[in-house]
Every structure is written in structure tokens, then in C-alpha cells.
Amino acid sequence: MQVLLARLACPVYQCFHAIKIKKNYLPLCATRWSSTSVVPRITTHYTVYPRDQDKRWEGVNMERFAEEADVVIVGAGPAGLSAAARLKQLAAQHEKDIRVCLVEKAAQIGAHTLSGACLDPRALQELFPDWKEKGAPLNTPVTEDRFGILTEKYRIPVPILPGLPMNNHGNYIVRLGHLVSWMGEQAEALGVEVYPGYAAAEVLFHEDGSVKGIATNDVGIQKDGAPKTTFERGLELHAKVTIFAEGCHGHLAKQLYRKFDLRANCEPQTYGIGLKELWVIDEKKWKPGRVDHTVGWPLDRHTYGGSFLYHLNEGEPLVALGFVVGLDYQNPYLSPFREFQRWKHHPSIQPTLEGGKRIAYGARALNEGGLQCIPKLTFPGGLLIGCSPGFMNVPKIKGTHTAMKSGILAAESIFNQLTNENLQSKTIGLDVTEYEDNLKKSWVWKELYAVRNIRPSCHSILGVYGGMIYTGIFYWIFRGMEPWTLKHKGSDSDKLKPAKDCTPIEYPKPDGQISFDLLSSVALSGTNHEHDQPAHLTLKDDSVPVNRNLSIYDGPEQRFCPAARLWCCAVASSSRFGKQQWERKDFYEVERRVIQVPWTAHQKQRADFVFLPTEWNISPC
């Protein structure tokens, strides 16, 4: 009885119960909810409601303090740190004084990086040849490599032949957050100025249109958009070249795509969502160095995705496991999180976890488009590196090594221009076109070219299995040298079907031992942030959640959000369906991009909301 009362008192339950009761009235009411009628104001973002038109901001000092540097880097992930370290290595080698500043939104370097990665050490070896002597946290060389196709009850083993992209011989299983933290220490030792806890919120431009630098986020703002007494303006960082290493679907990169039309000659990016957990398991079941990948159940053949389970050697019996779902899925009732939880109950997976304890959870978005989706990488005053433009080798299930190499190449190209005494730049901000040329000559481009057709080959009638057949024939035999390049079939938004054309998916209830609910999972994410601040995702049109998302797709945001922080709430008022509420609670950064990708896709518009950096902290796992 207590459980029932608690459920009835839950606002989320009340909201969706109201929706369920009034579902038949939705088409009639949805026509009333438009941006010009009775939709209540939800958005508070200053790009939608400018501060100079808000009386609450009258008299507030909006002046920013500015710093000058040679190079500013946005994002302290593997790519950004590689670029920073390489720049200072070259400066020391040639006895040049170059100021390199790196800003990172996480309070600690590595705190926004998820555990559980299988690392190809090639780029690390190039950047730090003595990484072993320096104590890089690569403690688990791969000792066993397995791949299988899952049916509902069975696992069909698939041999991993030499030369196939998923072969992990010579790789390491790492806790990537620890590796990034170590790289941050190396960068600081080389003289890089690292500023954790400062999120880049705005791109700054010179009068000639070239990038001038970035501004960090303002702090001390209430949830309704009003300034607090503790309000502080962000800092401006100006540079000759600004490197954008934000990661997948970065909000600054999106601004740059539009301003410089960087995606004019590439295909729309296609994305995936990866959900991860970290477990301590029974030591008897622990196989340090084992790498296990699967495709198939619980996904159908037309839904791209798969799983991984890595056994770490970190002094205790740890495993990192996860599930990836391509965001070009068709059924709006699909929940990537619940597919992940269901997968853990497979007879080949559950025994490993029984008797263990889950200690961490997280999620992040992935660029899966490959070579066909890489945008123009350079523009006056700046360039893109790492997972921001998207250098992930999808069939290899790796992107860290290519991201790091792109940072190294960017640093070398920038250094050549900064030290060229005869350089005559057409713009105030330097346009380092040499970087893109060098990247196309590198092993990164060769590697991505070889696998360019594998992901789009999954769009055939055979789905994922057609992609496996294609890989076996054209990659293993011809090594990607076939004289054609397949295309992705449009953007992810083109794939989602209206709810009326799909069957709702009934997911089993979590048992609390192997599978879990969302809220208990988010509690393990390390989220820690100020609640009285504007939501970091905010709408440009407050009518869209009901008029489009709910009425056509049955509110898929309640299912694709891996942190249960988005839902549409329609509340019965008197005898009619009269009030709309859109709940947008802040949550950890790794979900930020996950939400941006499917939400814009499902709305079939590319800029229906904006991103506001938040004041928070996340512990590395």
C-alpha cells in the first residue's frame, strides 16, 4: 500500500497518468499549443530572451576580463590534451615561447570521461614514447578476444580473423578517465596552462569574421534566468588559433558549422548512444584482459548496436560493460537504457555479474558516420579535432587513438604557422589549412577510408548481419580498397517512425540485482551540481514538445534520455486538457550530447534548442 501511495504521489506518474487519461483529446488540444498562443513560457536562455531586454539585469556589470594566448584549446579530453602537450614539446624542442591555455568544463581533468575503453596505443606511443616509464595507467593488456551473435537464449561464437578491425591484439583495456587525468599531469609538466571548471560558452570573432577566441560561462544565475548576488561574468580568452576539442556534438562546434558552412560537402553525421556500467564481480569469474563483444539480441537486425564487456586488471576484480544503440533506430518506443538492462540478463552475460556489485553508471554520445561525415576541419582562427568532427573507427569500436593523432597533427601544423616569420595571414585569426592536408596524409585517414563502407552497409535488408557479411568479404579480403563509397541513408531523424506505425515495447521490470531503474543508476553517475541555475538544455520554441514530440512520436525523450531528466507533462485542468509543463532538469554532461542528438533529430529541425553550460562537478570512475 505504501508503494502504491508513493507511486501516486510521484509527479512523473501523475503527469503521464494524465496524459494516458486524456490521450484521445491530444490532437484537439495540440492544435492550441503553439508558440503564439497559450503555451506557458518555459525557456529562460539569454539567447532566446536577451538580457538587455530583461529589467532584472539592469545595472549588472557585464564587462569581461580578457587574457591573451597563442593557442586556446577547448576540452581536456584525449585530443585536446594531445594537442596541448605536443605544442609545448615542440616549443621546448625549438626553444620557442608559446602560451597554450586549455579550458575544461569538468572540475577535475578526466572527470567527464567514462571508464571502460579498449585503447590502441599507437598515438600514445607517438606522443609519449616513454609512457611506461612515466607511469601511464595502462595496466591491462588484452589477453583474450571474443565476439559473438546473441539470440534470446544462445550465444553464437564468431571467429575474429587476423586483420579484421575488431581484432584487439596489442591493445589495452583502460579506465579512460584515469588515462586522461595522467595526460593532464603530463601537459601541465610541459607548461600547459590547464583551467578545469571553466566551460567554454561562446565563440568570439574578430571584425573580419575570423575566430578570436572563446568566453567561459557566466556563473551565479537563478533557474528563472535572473542574476544572483553572486553573479560573475565569464572570462574571455583570445588566441591566434583556437582548437575545438569538445567531443561529440559540441555546442560550439555546431555554431561554427553554421557560420563557416563546414558541413556543406559531407553527409549528415549519424550518432549512437553508449551506456556503461562499472562492476566489482566475484574474483572467481574475473578474467583480466578478456575483451567480449556481441551483436544481436535484444536488438532486431534493423537496429544498429552491440555490447562490450571488458575485464580490467586494476587491483580488484573490475569489469566495464556497456551497450551501444545507433540513433537511427525506427521505433520511438525503444529505450536504449532498458535494452541495456535487458541485455545483462542474457544467459551468456548474467553469470558474470551474479554476486557482483554495480559501482558506477554513465552514458555518452558517439559519432558513427565515419569518413563520409567528416566536415571541413579548418576555418579562419580555428580548427576541429577529436570526436568533435568525428574520427571514430566504428567497426574497430575505437576513437581515442584517432582523436589523439588528430590533436598531434593539429599541434604540429599550428606550430609551423606560429613560428613562420614570413607568414602573411589574410585574416587576424590564423587559418591553418595545413592541418587538414596533413590529416589526409596520415594513418588516421587511411584507417577510416578502409572501413568507410562498413557502417552504411548495415542499411541493407539484412541490417546488421548484412554489414557483417560485407565486412567479411570486402574488408577482410580487399582491405577496404573497393572502388566505391557507400552513403548513409540520410540523417538519423529520417529513420524515426511515427508512434502510430510502431508497436510499444514491453520491457521487464528490473530485479535490482542485475538490472536497475534509471534513478538508482543516475545516483551512481557522480552528478553534483547547483540546482538553482538555468537548465542547460532550453527550447527555442516552447510548443515543440507537445505539438510534435508528444503528438507524433509519443514523447520519445522520456525513453531516449539515459538520465530520466526529460519528460512532457500535460496536467488536467478542470474538465479539459489545459496546461502544459516541460520538465528539463540538469544532469550530467555525458547526457547533454545524447539528448541533443535524438531530440533535434526527432523534431526534424537542427536548432530547436540551445545549450547553456552549468555549474557542476562529476567524479571520475
N, C-alpha and C positions, 0 to 999 in steps of 0.2 A: 504493500500500500504506500509506503514511504517513497519507493522508487517511482510509482505512478504519479504521486503528487509532485515530486521533484521534476519529473518529465513535463507535467502540465504547466509548471511554473517557469520552465525554460523559455526565454524569449524566442529562441530559434524555433522551438517546437510550435509555439503559439503562432509565429509568423507563417510557417509552412502549413500548419493546420488550417489557418485562414485561407491560404491560397488553395488548398485542397477543397475546402468547402465551396469557395466561390469560383472554382475553375471555369465553370460554364459561363460566367459573366465576364471573363477576362477579355475576349475580343471586343466587347462593347466598351468596356472601361479603358482598354489600352488606347482606343482612339482619342480619349480625352486627355491622356497624359502626353503632352508634347512640351517642348522647351518654351513654348509661348503661352501655355495655359496654366494648369493648376499644379504642375509638378513642383513640390517643395524644393527650395534651394538646398543643395547638398554640398556643392563644391565651394571650397574656400581658397583655392590656389591663386596666388597673385598673378599668374599668367592669364587667368580667366577673369578675375576681379582685381584690376590693378590697384596697387596701394595708394597711388596718387589720387585715386577717386574714393578712397576709404577714409572717412573722418577720424577713425581710430588711430591712423598713422600720422596725423597732423603733428608737426613738431618733433617727430622722431628723427634722430640723426642717421642719415642713410649713407654717410661717407664711408668709403672702404679704404683700408690701408693697403698699399701695393708694394710688392717685392719684385726685384728683377733677377732673372737667372738665365743661363744659356739654354738649358733644356728643362722643361717641366714634364713629368710623367704622371699620368692619371691611372692609378690602380697598381697595387703592390702584389699582383699575382706572379706566377712564373714568368710571364712575358715581360711585364713591367720591370721586375727586379733583374731579369737578364739584361735588358736594355741599359738600366742604370749601372749595373756592375761593369758591363762591357765598356761603356763610355768612360768610366773612371779608370779602368785598366788601360785603355788607350791613352788617356790623358797622362797617366803616370809614365807609361812607356815612352811617350814623346815629349815629356816634361812640359805639358800644357796645363794651364789653369782653367778648368771648365766647371762651372757651378751646375750641379744636377740636383733638382728638387723633386721628390716623389711624394704625392699625396695619396692617402688610403683611407677609405671610409671606416674601416674596422678600427676598434680601439687598440688592437694589437695586430702586428703583422702575422698573417696566417689564420686569423680568427674567423674569416669568412670563407675558408677553404675546407671542403668536406674530406673526410677520411676515405680511404679505400680507392686506391688507384694502382694500376699496373703501369709502371714507368719504363719507357725506352730511354736508357741513359745517354744516348748519343749526343744530344745537345748539352747536357750537363757536363759530359766529358770534354766538350769543346770549350765551354766557359770556364770550368774549374778542373783542369787535368789532374789536380791533386785532391779531388773531392774526398777520397777515402782518408787521406792524412788529415784533412780539415774536419773530419768527423761528420760528414753528411749523413743524415738518418736514413740510409738505405740498408735496412737490416735483414730484408727477406728476399733473397734471390729466388726466382721461380724454379721449382724443382719438379713440378708435375702440372701438365696442361691438359684439360679435359673439355670436351664440347659435346653437347647432346641436344636432341629434339625431344621435347616433352609432349606426351599425350596426357589425358586426365589422370591415368594411373601408372604410366610407364615412362621410362627414360630410354631413348634410342641413342646409343653412343655413335658419334660421328668422328672418324679419324681426322686428326689435324696433320695434314701432309706438310713436309718442309716447303717453305716458300709461300704458304698461304698467309694472308695478312694477320690472322688471329694467332699465329704461332708466337709464343712468348719466350722462346729460348733466349737467354741473355738479359731478360728484363727483371725488374724488381717490383715487388708489392710494397707500397709505401703508404704512410699516413701523410697525405699531401700537405695538410696544414702544418705538420712538423717540418717538412722539407721547405715550404715557403718561409717559415719562421727562420730556419737556418740560412736561407738565401738572403733574408733581410739583414741578418747579422753580418754576412759577408759584404753586402753592399755598403752598410754603414762603416765597416772597417776600411773600405776603399775610399771613403769620403763622401758618399751619397748622403744628402740631407733627407731623411725619411720623416714624414709627418703623418703618423697614424691618427685616426679620429677626425680627419678632415675630409669630408665628402666634396668632390667637385660638383657644383650645382649649375654652373653656367659657363658657356664658351664665350670668350671675349674676342672682339675683332678690331683690327686697325681700320682706319678710314678707307684704305684701298681694298678692303674686303678680306684680307689675309688674317689668319688666326693670330691673336695677340697673346693668348694665354687662357687661364680659367679663373673663376671665382669660386671660393668654397662656400658651403651652405651657411645661411643665417641661422642663428640659434636663439632660443628664447621666444617662441611663438606659440600662442594658445591653439587649441584644436579648432576654434572657430576662425582662426586666421588673424586674431588681434595680437599686438605685441605685448609681451610680459615686461615686467620691470627689469628683468634680467636680459632683455634683448641685446644681442650683439650682431653687428654686421659681419659678413664673411670677409675673407682676405682675398685680394687679387694677386695672382702670380703671373707675371709676364715673362715671356721667353722668346728666343729666336725660333725655336721649334718646340711644339707641344706634341708629346706622344700620348695617344689614347689607347690604354690597355685595360678597358673597363670589364672585359669579359662579354659573355653572350648577351646580345640585345641591349647594350648600354644606352642610357638615355641621352648622353652627349653625342654618341656616335649617330644616333637617329637624327639629331639636329644637323649634324654635318652631312649626312646622306642627302637631306633635303636641300641644304644651302648650296652644296657643290655638285649635286646630282651624281653622287658617287655610284649609285646603283643603276645607272642608265644602260649599261652594257652587260649586265649579268642577270641571271634568273632570280626570282624572289627566293629569299632564304627559307629553308624548311627546318623545323625545330623538333626537338624531343625534350621530354622531361625525365630526369633521372632522380629516383628516390633511393635513399641509402639509410642503412642502419649499421650500428656497430654493436657486436655482441661479445660477451665473455662466455665461452662454452666449456663443456666438460673436457678436461685435458685428454681423456682417452679418445676423443673424437677429433682432436686437433691435429692437423697435418700441415705444419709450417711450410710455406712455399707452394701449396696447391692453388691452382687457378681453375675455376669451374665456370663455364659459360653455357647458357641454354637459350633456345628459342622455342616457340610453340606455346602450349598451354600456359596460362589461361587465355591468351590472346588468340583470335582467329587468324587465318592466313593473310587477311587483308589489313590487319593492324600491325604495323611495323613495331618491333620491340624485342626485348630479351632480358636476360638476367645475368648477374655475376655473383660469385661467392669466392672471396679471397681469404686464405688463411695466413695471418700475419705472424711474424716472429718478433714480438715486442716485449718479451719478458713475461707475458701472461697469455693464456690461450684465447686470442682475439680472432674474430672473423669480421670482415666487412662484406656486407651483402647488399644488393640493390637490384632495382628493376627500372628499365627504360621503356618509355612508350613514345612513339612518334606522334607529334601533334597534328598529323594529317589524318587522324582517325575519323571515322564516319559517324559513329553513334554518339549523340550528345549525352546519353545516359552513362557512358563509360566513365569510370572513376579510376585514374591511374593509381591513386593511393590504395584503393580497395583491391585492384588487380594485384598489386604488390603483396598485400596481406594474404590474399588467397593463394598466391604462388608459394608462399612459405609452407603451406600445408601439403605440398606435393610429396608423395612417398619417398622421393629421392632427396628432398630438402629437409623436411621436418625432423628426421632423426638427428641431423647435425645440431639442431637448435634445442632439442628437448633436454631439459635440465640446465639450460643456459640462462643468461640474463641479458636483456637488451639495455645498453647504456647510453646510446645516442641515436638521434634521428636528424635527417636533413634532406634537402632537395635542391636541385638546380636545373637550369635550362641548358640545352645543348644545341649548338649549330650543327646540323646534319646535312646541309646542302652540298658540301664539298666544293670542288673546283669550279663548277658551273655557277656557284652563288657567291663567289668572292668579289667584292666591289672594287672600285678603284681605290687604291690604298694611300695615295698621297694627294695633298692639296696645299695651297699656299699657307705656310705657317705650321703645318702639322702632318701627322700620318697615323695610320691604324695598325696595331699589332695584336697578335694573340687571338683569343677567342672572340674578340670584338668583331673583326671581319669574318672569322671562322675558318681555322686551319685544321679542324678535327679530321682525322682519318677514321671514318665511320666503321668500315669493316674491321679495322685494326683495334677499334674501341679505345683509341688514344688520341690525345690532342696536346698534352703537356709538352712533349718533345718538340713538336712543330711550333707551338706557341713560343717556347724559349728560343728556338732558332730564329724566328721572325724578329724577336727582340734584339738578338745579337746582330743580325743583318741591319736592322734599323739603326742601331748604335754606330756601327761601322760607317754607314752611309752618311749619317749626320756628322760624325767626327770629321769626315773628309771635307764636308762643306764648311764647318765651323773653322777649320784650320787652313782653308784655301784663301791665301792672301789676294789672289786675283779674281775671286768670285764677284760677279756682278749680278745681284738678285733683282728681278723685276718687281718684286713685292717686298714690303718690310719684313713680313714673316717668310722664312726660307721655304722654298718648295723643293723637297728632297726627292725628286723623281728617281734618282739613282737607286733608292731603296727597293722600289717595285721591280726594277730591272734586275737587281741582284737576287731578289727572292725567286724570280722566274728561272734563274740560272742555278739555283741551289737544289739540294736533295729534297727540300720540302716540296717544291713544285713537282719534281719527278715522282715523289711518293704519292702525292694527291692525284696526279694525272693518271697514274697506273690504276687507281681504284675509282676513278671518276664515274664509272658506269654501274658500280655495284648497288649503291643505294637506289638510283632511279629504276634499276631492273626489277625492284620489288613491286613496281606498279602494274605488273602483268596480271593476267587472270589467275596465275598460280601464287601471287602475292610474295610473301617472304620466301617461300620454297622456290619460287622462280628465281629470286635473287641468289639463292644458294646454288642452284643449278648453273646460273650464269657465271658465278664466281668460280665454280669448279672447272668450267670449260674455258672461259675467256681470260680469267686471271691466272689460274694455275698453269695453263698451257701457254698462253700468249703474253702473260705478264702485263696486261693492260695495253697492249700495242695494237688493238683492233682499230681500224681506220674510221671509227665513228664515235660520236659522243652523244649519249642518250640525254634526254631532257626530263626534268621533273615536270609533272603534270599540273602546273600552276602552283599557287600559294596554298598553304595549309587551310586557309579559310574556304577554299573551293571544295574541300572534301567533306566538310561537316554537313550532315543532312538535317532537315527539319525534324523536330521531335515526333511529329505525326507519322513520319515514314519509318520510324525505328521502334524497336521493342525495348522497353525498360529492362535493365539488368538487375536481377535479384542477387545481391551479394550475401554470403553467410555472415552471421554475427561473429565478431572477434571473440576469441576464447580467453584473452587476457594473459596467455602464456606464450603462444607462438604468434598470434595475430592480435592487433591492438586497434583502438579507435584513434581518431585524429587528435583529440585534445590531449590524451596522455602522450601521444607522440610529440606534439609541439612542446610539451613540458620538458622533453629531453633535448630540445634543439639549442639550448643555451641562450634563448632570447632574453634580452634585458634592455629595456628602453623606456624613455619617458612617455607616459600615456597622454599627457596633456600637450599634444602637439598635432599639427595637421596630419591627416592621413597621407601616406606617401604616394598613394595612387588616387588620383582625383579626376572626375569626369569633366569633359568639355561640354557634354550635352547630358543633363540630368535625366532626360527622358529615355535614353537608350536602354538601360537595364530592363525596364518593363516593356517598352514598345517593341523592342527587338529580341533581346536575350531571353526574356521570360515567355513572351507570347509565341515566338517561333521555335526556340531551342530548349524551352523548359528550364531556363536558368542554368546553363552548364557550369557557371562559375562556382556554384555550390558543390560541384563534383571535381572540377579540374584543379581547384586551389588545394595545394598539398598542406595547407595550414588551417583550413576551416575558418578563413577570415573574410570571405566574401559571400554574402547572400542577399537575395532580394526579398524584401519583407512587405507584403501587402496586408494591411490590417483592416478588418471590417469596421466601418464607422456607421453607427445607426443600422439601417437596413440595407445599406449598399456598400459596394467595394470602393471606398472613397479615399484612402490615404496610402501613399507610397513611402517606404523608407528604404534607403540603400545603405547597408552597413559596410564600412570599409575600414576595418581595424588594421593598425600597423602590425607587421610581423616581420620575421627575419628576412634579411636581404636576399637569400638564395631563392625565396619565393617571388620576390619582386619581378624578376625577369620571367619566371614561369607564368605569372599572371599576365604580364604584358603581352606575351606571345599569343596564348589562345584567346584572350579577350579581344584584342584588336582583330585577330583572325575571325573570330566568331561574329563580330559586328560587321565584318567585311569593310572596315574602314581602317585607315592606317594611323590616325592620330586622334582617337576619340578620348584620350586621357593624357595627362601629363604626370611626370614623376617628381616628387619632392624628397630630397634626402632627409633622413630622420636622425634624431639624436638617440643613439643606441649603442649596445655592445653585444658581441657574441663571443662565447668562449670556443677555442678550437677543440676539435675532437679527433 
